[in-house]
Amino acid sequence: MKAVKTNDHLSEIEKAFFLNVKNGNLSAVKELISQVNVDVTEEDGMTALMYASYKGNEEMIEYLLLHGANVNSDAHKDLYTPLMFATLSGSADSVRLLLEAGAKSDTINKINRTASQLGAFTGRHDCVSIINNFVQLEDIEYYTRKQGLDEFILKEHLVKPLHKYVITPNLNPVKLVLYVKENTVLLADYTSVDKVLTMFCQKSFKNVNEVLAIKTHILNFFLKKCYLWDQGTEGKNGINGLLKYLVKGRSSDGFAIGTETLLRDSLKSFPYASSNVFQQLIKTLSSVPMGGSPSAIAAITQSINGLQSADFTECCSCCGNRRSFNKCSSCKMVKYCNQSCQKLHWGTHKKFCERLKEEFLLLQQQKVIDKEREENRVLQKNKELQTQENVET
């Protein structure tokens, strides 16, 4: 018979705290957070962060972390960590959030399994991909110390911006270039940053982590493009010119030819042709014409972050950022994460906005028709049932 947790050691406020975390009631948790120890445990060692992770509640996870929750708590009776629970939940975004907060991926539980191994066993392949290809801050800090006879040292002020660049899950070139534009310190000391990314790519490939090797190479490829455009040795008008080149859409359908071309070029320049992942990507894209499906960003994203990550239906039409819900006020068919992306993309979108607006109106009309049909169907069904009941009586 399964033991029932009594949690008699908890105060009423602590019990209420756990209850609201489990139920995802963030507003109630905010009212209670100052009255409890955020890492208080239930009888079996479960913390609030563990529950939020198991539920895949990103907003709750973020709030608890902000208030000091231990991302590597080992209080659970079976030594399960928040990262393990997030992986079992199947929430890739929760896994990424915990990793970015410093969750250790090599911790093992009582049955000697890591979060990645638990995910592989339970079919959480998107989560496994993120864990296996995540880069810890100390992996970048490693290059700030002299190694053997190598005189090369990465300056400490570059560690955090470079780390954030490396762990980005969004490989849309527009997003990458926008990040570099906001962190020009990476260009100011481009030679050393380029060397770190080159060495990291080589190290990843030697460690049989082909996916991380390809990702690092693509990141370095676009950092180099930013540097060349910024220096004026390639393209015009610096990084802003590169952004316009990337978002410029084909006149027939708005497809971003510049983005597709550079992504394909980044793959062609990958130095390890024996890589199975690389060969599969090249095989896939070689049979797809420009503008066909899958696009380079879809194929690459699927290979690196998993199948589910290649769904761009809720993404910004400019930079590919996820959970972008701000729609064009005119056509209501295209989404953006902010006004900057909308403005950047307007040169392409304005050619199709009116047509998309007409499509949106037709869709709305069809929804009304479908709703009426469904209501009539239900009404007719109820009449038939009523008639049948009258006959029986």
Steps between C-alpha positions, in 0.01 A plus 500: 500500500637840398606718793313826538701813571386673816740797497424561866828689531371776273317808626162589354661777297759258361227252407311778323822597323551148364133465404507817293828406333351164401186668369698761308343788691782752463312795649442307823864386507611864471296584810654213699861507382622746764357282779676173410842360428489453121696174537278350770438131430209263528536168678666331200737790434301666221557875470273755337743531209487123447120513479505796262757317287297180490197703391711674234377836633760741360352811659497336843853366455628843404332663800634243748851530358477877526428455872801278562372145444788251489519383138721205603317390814581140600236482773279248321501153657600343167739784414287631212582860407279774354671440163404132511138588577490759221639243257240244603230764445610534140519879524800601291465865601501408870814292449672788324393744773651281773822445308539872448455542877793265562340155524762226484433242230743235627332444840373143549205371704481186714474274195810665349314686225558858384221727379603428141487124555157526662381705204633250247329213683164680510514634143555869588735545208468879469604537864789257453626699201500824700680343796762328290578817308490752780816688585571594861650839585814334635555338159555849359689623808749218433647707216576795729785297651826422326506142375845342468724680250209679335531874556137557409271624779138612469435827682265454795253770395421293189398187690136585578401650163672214317338239724156647441569495126606136509200375698239673286242246378391727214735467202303733278773721345299816566487418871872423508592824324268703724676350803845587363377852419405541868829345615760660275763415760515164321609680183747729676708193589381283211827310452495346849126425489543333160780286641288387797210399277734322259664307784160423653374363169809280469471380860131415459565299186784308664268423793250353251253782556437574133188706565680745729789517254264602218317749720825663614622521141178672387527749787859576404408531132245774572726674750758519221236640262420770756869583529555518123192717443591719798851549357360577156691219330174325409164659421396859567374705797651279771291271718179686413572424137547131585166496682322652201666243273378217725136614527453609138231279355463355153256709296280202416434371851713690752738208559826624659754394239791667682435306819466171311816561295721580799367208704579261216844661463563454872437127462718470191792649692474250790852351529406144596341342193502153659233608750182294463280791608670727247460247219131457579442877497680539168306208351171649616563853376669405171167370370304807615482808273526849647171570675405134518431293808680440724683830509859504624394647836236229544741217414777636721270576793349152483844338500627707794196555722266219398194460277261704715734799497464532122138613537509874423125567507524710818829667414595854405494532121818706515739334747331168574463568873254263667179604677455811287137607529506861372322495165509746213208731581390504137506141373514323840671208327865573573655496849788695649675498837529880511467819296867493401455168320178623338675813374797299370270259317261764362691541172407142413167469677341814352490333157276222632314663789186590302473151352546340841234734639252367242595142592444579868151639431412189298621279785288694749195467275562126468524469878157664534354265237655195672368613838149541363515158337612342825224676695240385244637146514470492878154653484387240246648221710311624807176513303548142383566386856192686624287341227633156589420555868145612414444188288627272778266661755 
